[in-house]
Amino acid sequence: MRDLGRRELARSRLLDPFAPLFPGTCEEKIGSARGAESLSEKKVIPFINCFFFNVFCLESDFSLKGDYLLGGLFALHEIQHATPLSSPEAIQCSRYTFSKSGYQMLQVMRFAVEEINNSTTLLPNVSLGYEIFDHCTDSKNFHSVFSFISNNGSIKPKEKLNNYQPKVIALTGPYGSTSTIAIAPLITMDVIPLVNYGASSYALSNKRMYPSFIRTIPSNKDLIEMIIHIIRWFGWNWVAFLGSQDDYSSDGLKLFKKYISNTGICLAYQEAFNQRANYSLTLKKMDMLKINVIVVFAVPQYASKIIKAAIANNIRDKVWIASETWAMNQQLPREPGIGKIGTVIGITERLLTLPGFDEFIYKHRRTIKAYSADSDIQSESKTCNQDCDYCTSLNAEEIIHENPTFSFAIYATIYTIAHALHNVLQCDMNEYHKNVTVKPYMLLEQMKKLEFQLNGRQMTYDDNGDPTISFAVTLWNIETNPPRFEMVGTYDTYPEITFTINNSRLPWHNNGSVPFSNCSVECKEGFSREPNGYHSCCFLCTKCRRNSYVNYSWDPYTCSPCAESEWSDEGSTTCKNRSVVYLEVTEILSIIVMASATCLIILLIAIFCLFAHNYNTPVVKSAGGSMCFLMLACLIMSTISVFFFFGKPSSVYCILRNVAFAFFFTIFLSCMAVRSFQIVCIFKIAAKFPNIHSIWVKHNGQWLFVGFFSVIHLISCILWMTVSTPKPSRDSSTFKDLTILSCEMGNTATVSVVVFIVWFLGFLCLLFSYMGRDLPKNYNEAKSITFSLILYNVSWIVYFTVYLILKSKYIQLVNAMTQLSSIYGILFSYFIPKSYIIIFQPQKNTAAYFQTSIQNYTISRT
């Protein structure tokens, strides 16, 4: 019986839900309303006509009875130029421009309801009804909203939520963010689910403001992210953003500015058009700024004007990114000259076919034509935005081929409501719980939990009431007749985020190459960006210097220095690791020097033993006696320090190689100096100044001298290590790809004190040896000391010269060889001749031989 009643309802032309409140036939109400309109010319009359008289004479396209009633708002007519209101006013939408797209949307809702009512699995034995209004304006269609939220012709704002039962259990529509934001507070106040198909403003995701708002199209946030994906895919960064002065465009612009930060994209120009906008001036400005990528984020009325103005102003070879509101516009691709403006890339939801919709439209058109031929009251049944003069004249093909952008979204809204109702009623395959009183908020609760498949698409909603994303990137192919919309890319968020564009399917206007839309040409590798102007993507290119690099993913504006252990050439994007070099023990030259030092130590030890064995002989005594052993021990210790030049430098190595040598060699020089002075004192000063000589001998002046300079030098060495201890250093400046490990000498002042003491003692040695140049042969050591000290000085002069010229790890080898040559010079000029006498000329190592030499010296002086 229910199905029979539903069919009878479909045949009926008129339905008056408020008949109990306003008695009389529909024709009588219309006549009364017209009489009232003739009495006054005031604007308030249409509002009274539509709302207070409640003349709702619905055609079958606009109403259907059912167990549960749904509300629908569709823009069957469009008002091109809205005027500000100074008083309450309703409007008759049928007086304005007809929209085939809006009528197609209405038919999609009707198709979905019929499909669900015929289903045996979804809402079995439950019928859905609907009441649809033409919503042609943002501010003059509130009578339809009041009808939806009323209960038996009245609205009770203070009614408790659990008790209040509005006329509809859920509402779909209207189209557009501004229209939706205008009516949403009235709908959500009673927690009636507002399942929207055409409002993408991200502000509607705010559940505190719009708690019962759910949508089946992506929000502007998702759309803007998709646009940014496209811009970045092709490497553009110099773009314009055009919109209109409404919630949709302003929300999109706000999100675009937010999400392009830190992406390298610059908003070179922005404009929000109003009704009196100068489109030509805007287009010329963008052309002057050399902007080749233009995002048109506007409602169809303004988008159409922008494109037509571009054609009229001969704007050429641009890339136009169309938002979903006009991406599938059916008229613009047919505009003469559209091909000259460039490439149009549209963003729309993945177009899914609605099986059975074409057949539904054909059947409906046949019914309309048959009924229109038999009815003579159609012209008298038009009132209150539930009538359509032009609708009956459309053929099926015009409806089917209209812009399908929002078809699936509308289809999904009805199925979302149906699935939620199915869950509230706890339906199974054949029946439902009839004793359940359905309240709108119950559906809302179920909608948040929904997860179902619809034509192969997964339908589910997040906490903000937003759906999963399934975008398509479409190309306007105007080469064909009629023009076609070709899918060239996709963007999905379920089950994971994927984005791709088939570049080969984009026949760019610029000889097939991707158009250039950047403020500056991208810098070559190794060049950093130097900001040039206000926008971050406008820059000059500067080549990075040696040992620096530019990291484009981190900071393309700075040439960052390489780490100390790294290096790079000019114009580098990365740093390479330096090779760390030092004098290794295993190198051939290192082995030779260490072998030489070993031989020297052996010789010194041998001489030490030889002198110890011949301690009481004149040669040993003339060489210094017991002081010889201190001299030889210092030379041995100085030689040992040479071994610490090889291997990886450490703090201990640096101290032992430099400080140890300087300390022990200084003691040796003090011994040598006092030895030279003592000989001169015996032969020349003792006779002239016997008292001074007596004091020198009595108080062991030679040991006091050695001890004094040893203590002074020890203090200077301690200061050297305290102020700035010799430590390992890394020389990364000499060679671009090498780091040389060596030892730094430390503080210059303390080092200078140590060197001064060494050189001062060397000077005393030369002075005293020169003073004794005419002494007896056995005591005349001027030549040997002079030779050894000259060799010592020459060696160090050579070292410092090489140090200034040569910068490599082998400078340390030269340092080691300099120390060895100093010791070798002393050994062969001072100790080897005496050792030779002891071993090979024992006859000269006698007291008699030395006494003869002294006598001969005395005779020669008289």
C-alpha positions in Angstrom: 0.0 0.0 0.0 2.9 2.3 0.8 4.4 1.9 -2.7 1.0 2.5 -4.3 0.5 5.7 -2.3 4.0 6.9 -3.3 3.2 6.4 -7.0 -0.1 8.3 -6.5 1.9 11.1 -4.9 4.2 11.2 -7.9 1.3 11.7 -10.2 -0.1 14.6 -8.1 0.8 18.1 -9.2 0.1 20.1 -6.1 0.8 19.6 -2.4 0.1 22.2 0.4 1.7 21.2 3.7 0.4 24.3 5.5 -3.2 23.9 4.4 -4.5 23.6 8.0 -3.1 27.0 8.7 -4.2 28.8 5.6 -7.5 27.2 4.3 -8.5 27.5 0.7 -7.4 26.0 -2.6 -4.0 26.7 -4.1 -5.6 28.9 -6.8 -7.4 31.0 -4.2 -4.2 31.6 -2.3 -2.4 32.7 -5.5 -5.3 35.1 -6.3 -5.2 36.5 -2.8 -1.4 37.0 -3.0 -1.7 38.8 -6.3 -4.4 41.1 -4.9 -2.2 42.0 -2.0 0.7 42.8 -4.4 -1.6 45.1 -6.5 -2.5 47.1 -3.3 1.1 48.2 -2.6 4.4 48.7 -4.4 6.5 48.2 -1.4 9.3 45.6 -1.4 7.9 44.0 1.7 4.9 42.6 -0.2 6.8 39.7 -1.8 8.0 38.6 1.6 4.5 38.6 2.9 3.4 36.9 -0.2 5.9 34.0 0.2 6.3 33.6 3.9 3.3 35.0 5.9 0.7 33.6 3.5 2.7 30.4 3.1 1.6 29.8 -0.5 3.5 26.5 -1.1 2.0 25.0 -4.2 4.7 22.4 -5.0 5.3 20.7 -8.3 6.4 17.1 -8.4 10.0 18.1 -9.1 10.0 19.9 -5.8 8.2 17.6 -3.4 7.6 14.0 -2.6 5.9 12.4 0.4 7.6 9.8 2.5 8.1 8.4 5.9 10.9 10.8 6.5 11.3 14.1 4.8 14.6 15.6 3.4 15.1 19.2 2.5 16.9 20.4 -0.6 18.2 23.8 -1.7 19.3 24.3 -5.3 20.1 27.4 -7.4 17.7 26.9 -10.3 18.0 30.6 -11.0 20.9 33.1 -10.6 20.9 36.7 -9.7 23.7 38.4 -11.5 23.6 41.7 -9.6 22.3 41.6 -6.0 21.1 44.8 -4.4 21.5 45.7 -0.7 18.5 45.4 1.4 17.0 48.1 3.7 13.9 46.1 4.7 12.8 42.4 4.9 12.1 41.0 1.5 11.5 37.6 -0.1 12.1 37.0 -3.7 10.7 35.1 -6.6 13.7 33.3 -8.1 11.8 32.4 -11.3 12.1 36.0 -12.4 15.9 35.7 -12.9 18.3 33.9 -15.1 17.7 30.1 -15.3 20.5 27.7 -14.4 20.6 24.4 -16.2 23.3 23.3 -13.8 21.1 23.9 -10.8 18.3 22.0 -12.3 20.5 19.1 -13.1 21.6 19.1 -9.4 17.9 18.9 -8.3 17.4 15.9 -10.6 20.4 14.2 -9.1 18.8 14.4 -5.6 15.5 13.1 -7.0 17.3 10.3 -8.7 19.1 9.3 -5.5 15.9 9.4 -3.4 14.1 7.2 -6.0 17.0 4.8 -6.1 17.1 4.4 -2.3 13.3 4.0 -2.1 13.5 1.2 -4.7 16.4 -0.5 -2.7 15.7 -3.7 -0.8 18.9 -3.5 1.3 19.1 0.2 2.2 16.1 1.4 4.3 13.9 -1.6 3.4 10.2 -0.8 3.7 11.1 2.9 4.5 10.3 5.7 2.1 12.2 8.9 1.8 10.4 12.1 0.8 11.7 15.5 0.0 10.9 19.2 -0.3 13.1 21.3 -2.5 13.3 25.0 -2.9 15.0 27.2 -5.5 17.8 29.0 -3.6 18.9 31.8 -5.9 20.2 34.4 -3.4 22.2 34.5 -0.2 20.0 36.8 1.7 16.4 36.5 0.4 15.6 32.8 0.7 15.1 32.4 4.4 11.4 31.4 4.0 12.5 28.0 2.7 14.8 27.5 5.7 12.0 28.5 8.1 9.8 25.9 6.4 12.4 23.2 6.9 12.9 23.9 10.6 9.2 24.5 11.4 6.9 22.0 13.1 3.3 22.1 11.9 3.7 25.6 10.6 5.4 27.0 13.7 8.9 27.5 15.0 9.6 27.1 18.7 13.1 28.3 19.5 12.9 27.4 23.2 11.7 23.9 22.6 14.0 21.2 24.1 16.1 19.3 21.7 14.6 15.9 22.6 11.1 17.1 22.1 11.3 19.2 19.0 10.7 17.5 15.7 11.3 19.8 12.7 9.7 19.2 9.3 12.8 17.6 7.8 15.3 15.2 9.4 18.2 16.5 7.3 19.0 19.1 4.7 21.2 19.1 1.7 22.5 22.3 0.0 22.7 25.1 -0.7 25.3 25.7 -3.4 28.1 28.1 -2.4 29.9 29.0 0.8 28.3 32.4 1.3 24.7 31.0 1.0 25.6 28.1 3.3 27.2 30.3 6.0 24.1 32.6 5.8 21.6 29.8 6.7 23.8 27.4 8.7 23.2 29.0 12.1 19.4 28.4 11.7 19.9 24.8 10.7 22.6 23.8 13.2 20.8 25.6 16.0 18.5 22.5 16.2 21.4 20.1 15.3 19.7 19.3 12.0 22.3 17.6 9.8 23.3 20.0 7.0 24.9 17.7 4.5 26.3 20.0 1.9 27.4 19.3 -1.7 28.7 22.7 -2.7 30.1 24.8 0.1 33.9 24.4 0.5 34.8 27.2 2.8 37.2 25.9 5.5 35.4 28.0 8.1 32.6 25.5 7.9 34.9 22.9 9.4 34.7 24.7 12.7 32.5 22.4 14.7 32.0 24.9 17.5 30.4 27.3 15.0 28.7 24.7 12.8 28.3 21.5 14.8 25.9 19.7 12.5 27.6 20.6 9.2 28.9 17.8 7.0 29.9 18.0 3.4 30.6 15.6 0.6 33.0 17.8 -1.3 36.5 18.6 -0.1 37.1 21.9 1.8 39.0 24.8 0.4 41.9 23.6 2.5 42.2 20.5 0.4 41.6 22.4 -2.8 44.3 24.9 -2.0 46.7 22.1 -1.1 46.0 20.5 -4.4 46.6 23.8 -6.3 50.0 24.2 -4.5 50.8 20.6 -5.4 50.3 21.5 -9.1 52.3 24.7 -8.9 55.2 22.9 -7.2 55.0 20.0 -9.6 55.9 22.2 -12.5 58.4 24.4 -10.5 56.4 27.6 -10.7 56.8 30.3 -8.0 55.5 33.5 -9.5 51.7 33.3 -9.5 48.6 35.4 -9.3 45.4 34.7 -7.3 42.1 36.1 -8.6 38.8 35.7 -6.8 35.6 37.5 -5.9 34.4 39.3 -2.8 32.6 36.4 -1.2 33.3 33.8 1.5 34.5 31.2 -1.0 37.2 33.4 -2.5 38.3 35.1 0.6 38.6 31.8 2.4 40.6 30.4 -0.5 43.0 33.4 -0.6 43.6 33.2 3.2 44.4 29.5 3.0 46.6 30.0 -0.1 48.7 32.7 1.7 49.0 30.4 4.7 50.1 27.2 2.9 52.5 28.8 0.4 54.8 30.0 3.2 58.0 28.0 3.3 57.2 26.5 -0.1 59.2 29.0 -2.3 56.0 30.1 -4.0 55.4 33.9 -4.2 52.0 35.5 -4.5 52.9 38.1 -7.0 49.5 39.6 -7.4 46.0 39.2 -5.9 42.6 40.7 -6.7 39.1 40.2 -5.3 36.6 41.4 -7.9 33.3 43.1 -7.2 30.5 43.9 -9.6 32.2 47.1 -10.8 35.7 45.6 -11.2 38.0 46.7 -13.9 39.1 43.3 -15.3 41.2 44.9 -18.1 43.4 46.8 -15.7 44.0 43.7 -13.6 45.0 41.6 -16.6 47.4 44.3 -17.8 49.1 44.5 -14.4 49.7 40.8 -14.3 51.1 41.0 -17.9 53.5 43.7 -16.8 54.6 41.6 -13.8 55.3 38.7 -16.2 53.0 36.4 -14.3 52.2 33.4 -16.4 50.3 31.2 -13.9 47.0 32.5 -12.7 44.8 30.8 -10.1 41.2 31.7 -10.6 39.5 30.8 -7.3 36.0 32.3 -7.9 32.4 31.4 -8.4 31.4 30.7 -12.0 29.9 34.2 -12.6 33.2 35.9 -11.9 35.4 33.2 -13.4 33.5 33.6 -16.6 34.0 37.4 -16.7 37.7 37.0 -16.0 38.2 34.5 -18.9 36.1 36.6 -21.3 38.1 39.7 -20.3 41.3 37.8 -21.0 40.1 36.9 -24.5 38.9 40.5 -25.1 42.3 42.0 -23.9 44.3 39.6 -26.1 46.0 38.0 -23.1 48.1 35.1 -24.4 50.0 32.0 -23.4 49.1 31.9 -19.7 48.3 28.9 -17.5 44.9 29.2 -15.8 44.3 27.0 -12.8 40.5 26.7 -12.3 39.0 25.9 -9.0 36.3 23.2 -8.8 33.4 25.7 -9.2 34.2 26.4 -12.9 36.7 23.7 -13.8 34.0 21.8 -15.7 32.2 24.8 -17.1 30.4 23.8 -20.3 30.1 27.3 -21.9 33.6 28.8 -21.5 35.5 26.2 -23.6 33.3 27.1 -26.5 34.1 30.9 -26.3 35.7 32.2 -29.5 39.4 32.9 -29.0 39.6 30.7 -25.8 42.6 28.9 -27.3 44.8 32.0 -27.4 44.8 32.7 -23.7 46.9 29.6 -23.0 46.3 26.4 -21.1 43.4 25.9 -18.7 44.0 23.3 -15.9 40.9 22.5 -13.9 40.7 20.9 -10.4 37.6 18.9 -9.7 36.5 15.9 -7.8 37.1 12.6 -9.5 34.1 12.3 -11.8 32.2 9.2 -11.0 29.3 8.1 -13.2 25.9 7.6 -11.7 24.5 4.4 -13.3 20.9 4.8 -14.2 20.8 8.6 -14.1 20.5 9.0 -17.8 17.6 6.6 -17.9 16.0 8.4 -15.0 16.2 11.7 -16.9 14.8 10.3 -20.1 11.9 8.7 -18.2 11.2 11.9 -16.3 11.3 14.0 -19.5 8.8 11.7 -21.2 6.5 12.0 -18.1 6.8 15.8 -18.1 5.9 16.1 -21.8 2.9 13.7 -21.4 1.6 15.6 -18.4 2.2 19.0 -19.8 0.0 18.1 -22.8 -2.8 17.1 -20.5 -2.6 19.9 -17.9 -4.0 23.4 -18.3 -3.3 24.7 -14.8 0.5 24.7 -14.9 0.8 28.4 -15.3 -1.3 29.1 -12.2 0.8 26.8 -9.9 3.9 28.9 -9.7 4.8 30.5 -6.5 7.3 30.7 -3.7 10.5 29.4 -5.4 9.1 26.0 -6.1 8.3 26.6 -9.7 10.4 26.7 -12.9 9.1 28.1 -16.2 12.0 26.9 -18.3 12.4 23.4 -16.7 9.8 21.7 -18.8 11.3 23.0 -22.1 14.6 21.3 -21.5 15.3 18.0 -23.3 17.1 15.1 -21.6 20.4 15.6 -23.4 20.7 19.2 -22.1 20.3 18.0 -18.5 22.6 14.9 -18.9 25.4 16.9 -20.6 25.4 19.7 -18.0 28.4 20.3 -15.8 28.7 17.1 -13.7 31.1 18.6 -11.1 28.7 18.3 -8.1 26.6 15.3 -9.3 28.4 12.7 -7.2 28.6 15.1 -4.2 24.8 15.5 -4.3 24.3 11.8 -4.8 26.6 11.2 -1.8 24.7 13.6 0.5 21.5 11.6 0.0 23.2 8.3 0.5 24.9 9.6 3.6 21.6 10.7 5.1 20.1 7.3 4.1 22.9 5.3 5.7 22.6 7.3 8.9 18.9 6.8 9.0 19.4 3.1 8.3 21.6 2.8 11.4 19.3 4.9 13.6 16.3 2.6 12.6 18.5 -0.5 13.2 17.3 -1.8 9.9 18.2 -5.4 8.7 17.6 -6.9 5.3 13.8 -6.8 5.4 12.5 -4.7 8.2 13.2 -1.8 10.6 12.3 -0.9 14.1 9.1 1.1 13.8 9.0 2.2 17.4 12.2 4.3 17.0 11.5 8.0 17.1 14.0 9.6 14.7 15.4 12.9 15.8 17.8 14.9 13.6 20.7 14.8 16.1 20.5 11.0 16.0 21.4 11.0 12.3 24.2 13.4 13.0 25.7 11.0 15.5 25.5 8.1 13.1 27.0 10.2 10.2 30.2 10.7 12.2 30.6 6.9 12.3 29.7 6.1 8.7 32.0 4.2 6.4 30.5 2.8 3.2 31.3 2.2 -0.4 29.4 4.3 -3.0 30.0 3.5 -6.7 33.5 2.3 -5.8 34.3 5.3 -3.7 35.0 5.0 0.0 32.8 7.4 2.0 33.9 8.4 5.5 34.1 11.7 7.4 36.7 13.1 9.7 36.2 14.9 12.9 35.4 18.1 11.0 32.8 16.5 8.9 35.0 16.6 5.8 35.2 13.6 3.4 38.1 11.7 2.0 39.7 13.4 -1.0 39.7 12.2 -4.6 40.6 15.0 -6.9 41.2 15.0 -10.6 43.4 17.4 -12.6 41.6 18.1 -15.9 42.8 19.7 -19.1 40.6 21.8 -21.3 41.0 20.2 -24.7 39.5 22.8 -27.0 41.0 21.3 -30.2 38.1 18.9 -30.4 34.5 19.7 -31.2 32.8 19.7 -28.8 35.6 20.6 -26.3 36.5 17.8 -23.9 37.8 17.7 -20.3 40.6 15.2 -20.1 41.9 13.9 -16.8 45.7 14.3 -16.7 46.4 13.9 -13.0 45.0 12.6 -9.7 45.2 13.4 -6.0 43.9 11.0 -3.4 44.1 10.8 0.4 42.6 7.3 0.9 44.0 4.9 1.7 47.2 7.0 1.5 48.2 10.4 0.0 49.1 10.1 -3.7 49.6 12.8 -6.3 50.6 12.5 -9.9 50.3 14.3 -13.2 51.0 12.7 -16.6 53.1 15.4 -18.2 53.0 13.8 -21.6 49.2 14.5 -21.8 49.7 18.2 -21.4 50.2 19.9 -24.8 51.6 23.2 -23.5 51.0 26.3 -25.6 54.7 27.0 -25.4 56.0 24.6 -28.1 55.2 21.7 -25.8 57.6 22.9 -23.0 56.4 23.8 -19.5 55.7 27.5 -19.4 58.1 29.6 -17.3 56.5 31.5 -14.4 59.3 32.4 -12.0 60.4 35.7 -10.7 64.0 34.8 -11.2 65.8 32.1 -13.2 66.9 29.4 -10.9 70.5 29.6 -9.8 73.0 27.2 -11.2 74.5 24.6 -8.9 76.8 26.1 -6.3 75.2 29.6 -6.5 73.3 31.1 -3.5 70.4 33.4 -3.8 70.8 37.0 -2.9 67.4 38.6 -2.2 66.3 41.2 -4.8 63.2 43.0 -3.8 60.3 42.2 -1.5 59.5 38.6 -2.6 61.6 35.8 -1.5 61.6 34.2 -5.0 63.1 37.2 -6.6 66.9 37.0 -6.3 70.3 37.4 -7.8 72.7 34.5 -7.9 76.1 34.6 -6.1 78.7 31.9 -6.5 79.8 30.2 -3.3 83.4 30.6 -2.3 85.9 27.9 -1.6 85.2 25.8 1.5 81.5 26.8 1.5 78.4 25.3 -0.1 74.8 26.0 -0.6 72.1 23.6 0.5 68.9 24.4 -1.5 66.7 22.2 0.6 67.8 23.9 3.8 68.8 27.5 3.0 69.2 28.5 -0.6 70.1 32.1 0.4 73.3 31.3 2.3 76.7 29.9 1.4 77.3 27.8 4.5 80.9 27.2 5.6 82.1 23.6 5.5 83.2 22.0 8.7 86.9 22.0 9.6 87.1 18.4 8.5 85.5 19.1 5.1 86.4 21.1 1.9 84.8 22.2 -1.3 85.6 24.0 -4.5 84.0 27.2 -5.6 80.4 26.8 -6.6 79.7 23.6 -4.6 76.5 22.2 -3.2 78.2 19.7 -0.9 81.4 19.4 1.1 83.8 16.6 0.8 85.8 15.0 3.7 89.4 16.1 3.9 92.1 13.6 4.0 93.9 13.8 7.3 97.7 13.5 7.0 100.6 13.4 9.4 104.1 11.9 9.6 103.3 8.2 9.9 105.8 5.8 11.5 105.7 3.5 8.5 106.9 6.1 5.9 110.3 5.6 4.4 111.6 9.0 5.4 110.3 8.5 8.9 112.1 5.2 9.2 115.4 6.8 7.9 115.2 9.6 10.4 114.3 7.3 13.3 117.2 4.9 12.3 119.5 7.9 12.3 118.3 9.0 15.7 118.8 5.4 17.0 122.4 5.4 15.7 123.0 8.7 17.4 121.7 7.5 20.7 123.9 4.4 20.4 127.0 6.6 19.7 126.2 8.8 22.6 125.8 5.9 25.0 129.0 4.4 23.6 130.9 7.7 24.2 129.3 7.9 27.7 130.6 4.5 28.5 134.0 5.2 27.0 134.4 8.4 29.0 133.3 6.6 32.1 135.9 3.9 31.5 138.6 6.6 31.0 137.3 9.0 33.5 140.7 9.9 35.1 142.5 10.5 31.9 143.5 14.0 30.8 141.3 14.0 27.7 138.1 13.3 29.7 139.1 15.9 32.3 139.9 18.5 29.6 136.5 17.7 28.0 134.8 18.7 31.2 135.2 15.8 33.6 132.1 14.9 35.4 130.2 17.5 33.5 130.7 15.5 30.3 128.3 12.9 31.5 125.6 15.6 32.1 126.2 16.9 28.6 126.0 13.4 27.0 122.8 12.6 29.0 121.2 15.9 27.8 122.1 15.0 24.2 120.6 11.5 24.6 117.4 13.0 26.0 117.3 15.6 23.2 117.7 12.8 20.6 114.9 10.8 22.1 112.5 13.7 21.6 113.0 13.2 17.8 110.9 10.0 18.0 107.8 12.0 19.0 107.6 13.7 15.6 106.2 10.5 14.1 102.7 9.2 14.5 99.5 11.0 15.1 100.1 14.1 17.2 98.8 14.3 20.7 99.3 16.7 23.6 102.0 14.5 25.2 103.8 14.1 21.9 103.8 17.9 21.3 105.3 18.5 24.8 108.0 15.8 24.4 109.0 16.8 20.9 109.4 20.6 21.6 109.6 21.4 25.3 111.8 18.4 26.1 114.3 19.1 23.4 114.5 22.8 24.3 115.0 22.1 28.0 117.7 19.4 27.7 119.5 21.1 24.8 119.7 24.3 26.9 121.3 22.5 29.8 123.8 21.1 27.3 124.6 24.6 26.0 125.0 25.9 29.5 127.5 23.2 30.2 129.3 24.0 27.0 129.4 27.7 27.8 130.7 27.2 31.3 133.3 24.7 30.0 134.6 27.3 27.5 134.6 30.0 30.2 136.5 27.7 32.6 139.3 27.0 30.2 139.7 30.8 29.5 139.5 31.5 33.2 142.4 29.1 34.0 144.7 30.3 31.4 143.9 34.0 31.3 142.0 35.2 34.2 143.6 33.2 37.0 146.9 35.0 36.7 145.4 38.5 36.5 142.6 38.0 38.9 143.6 35.2 41.3 141.0 36.1 43.9 138.1 35.8 41.4 139.5 32.5 40.2 139.8 31.3 43.8 136.2 32.2 44.6 135.0 30.4 41.3 136.9 27.3 42.2 136.0 27.3 45.9 132.3 27.6 45.3 132.1 25.4 42.2 131.2 28.3 40.0 130.7 26.0 36.9 127.9 24.1 38.6 126.3 27.2 39.9 126.3 28.6 36.4 124.7 25.4 35.0 122.2 25.3 37.8 121.2 28.9 37.4 120.5 28.7 33.7 118.8 25.3 34.2 116.4 26.8 36.7 115.7 29.9 34.6 115.0 27.7 31.6 112.9 25.4 33.6 110.7 28.3 34.8 110.4 29.6 31.2 109.4 26.1 30.1 106.8 25.9 32.8 105.4 29.3 31.8 105.4 28.1 28.2 103.2 25.1 29.1 101.0 27.0 31.5 100.2 30.0 29.3 99.7 28.0 26.2 100.6 24.3 26.2 101.8 23.0 22.9 99.0 20.9 21.5 97.9 19.2 18.3 96.8 21.6 15.5 94.9 21.0 12.3 96.0 23.0 9.3 93.1 23.1 6.9 94.1 26.3 5.0 97.2 25.2 3.2 95.7 22.5 1.0 92.1 22.6 0.0 91.5 18.8 0.4 94.0 18.0 3.2 94.1 18.5 6.9 97.7 18.4 8.2 98.0 17.3 11.8 101.0 18.9 13.6 101.8 20.7 16.9 101.4 24.3 17.5 104.2 26.0 19.4 101.9 27.9 21.8 102.1 31.4 23.1 104.6 33.5 21.1 106.0 35.5 24.1 106.8 32.4 26.2 108.3 30.6 23.2 110.4 33.7 22.5 111.8 33.6 26.1 112.8 30.0 25.7 114.5 30.6 22.3 116.3 33.7 23.7 117.9 31.7 26.5 119.0 29.0 24.0 120.5 31.6 21.6 122.1 33.6 24.5 123.9 30.5 25.7 125.0 29.7 22.2 126.4 33.2 21.9 128.3 32.8 25.2 129.8 29.6 23.8 131.0 31.3 20.7 132.4 34.2 22.8 134.3 32.1 25.2 135.6 29.8 22.6 136.9 32.7 20.6 138.6 34.1 23.6 140.5 30.8 24.0 141.5 30.5 20.4 145.3 30.8 21.3 145.2 28.3 24.2 147.3 25.1 24.2 146.2 22.7 21.5 144.9 20.1 24.0 142.7 22.8 25.5 141.9 24.8 22.4 138.3 23.9 21.6 137.4 27.1 19.7 137.3 25.4 16.4 135.2 22.5 17.4 132.7 24.6 19.4 132.5 27.2 16.7 131.9 24.6 14.1 129.2 22.8 16.1 127.4 26.1 16.9 127.6 27.3 13.4 126.2 24.0 12.2 123.5 24.4 14.9 122.6 27.9 13.8 122.6 27.1 10.1 120.4 24.1 10.7 117.7 26.2 12.5 118.0 29.0 9.9 117.4 26.4 7.2 114.4 25.0 9.2 112.7 28.4 9.7 113.3 29.2 6.0 111.7 25.9 4.9 108.9 26.4 7.4 108.0 29.7 5.8 108.2 28.3 2.3 107.0 24.7 2.6 103.6 23.9 4.0 103.1 20.2 4.3 103.4 17.4 6.8 107.1 17.1 5.9 107.9 20.3 7.7 107.8 18.2 10.8 110.3 15.9 9.3 112.6 18.9 8.6 112.2 19.9 12.3 113.3 16.4 13.4 116.3 16.5 11.0 117.3 19.9 12.3 117.4 18.7 15.9 119.4 15.7 14.8 121.8 17.7 12.8 122.4 20.0 15.8 123.3 17.0 18.0 125.3 15.3 15.2 127.3 18.5 14.7 128.2 18.7 18.4 128.9 15.0 18.6 131.4 15.0 15.7 133.0 18.3 16.4 133.4 17.9 20.2 133.1 14.3 21.4 134.2 12.2 18.5 137.7 13.8 18.2 138.3 13.2 22.0 137.0 9.6 21.6 139.4 9.1 18.7 142.3 10.2 20.9 141.3 7.9 23.7 141.0 4.9 21.4 143.5 5.5 18.6 146.0 7.9 20.1 146.5 6.9 23.7 150.0 8.5 23.7 148.3 11.9 23.6 146.0 10.9 26.5 148.8 11.3 29.1 149.6 13.9 31.8 153.1 14.3 30.3 151.7 15.2 26.9 149.3 17.7 28.3 152.1 19.2 30.5 154.3 19.6 27.5 151.5 21.5 25.7 151.1 23.8 28.7 154.8 24.5 28.9 155.0 25.3 25.2 152.1 27.7 25.5 153.8 29.4 28.5 157.1 29.8 26.6 155.3 31.2 23.6 153.5 33.8 25.7 156.9 35.1 27.3 
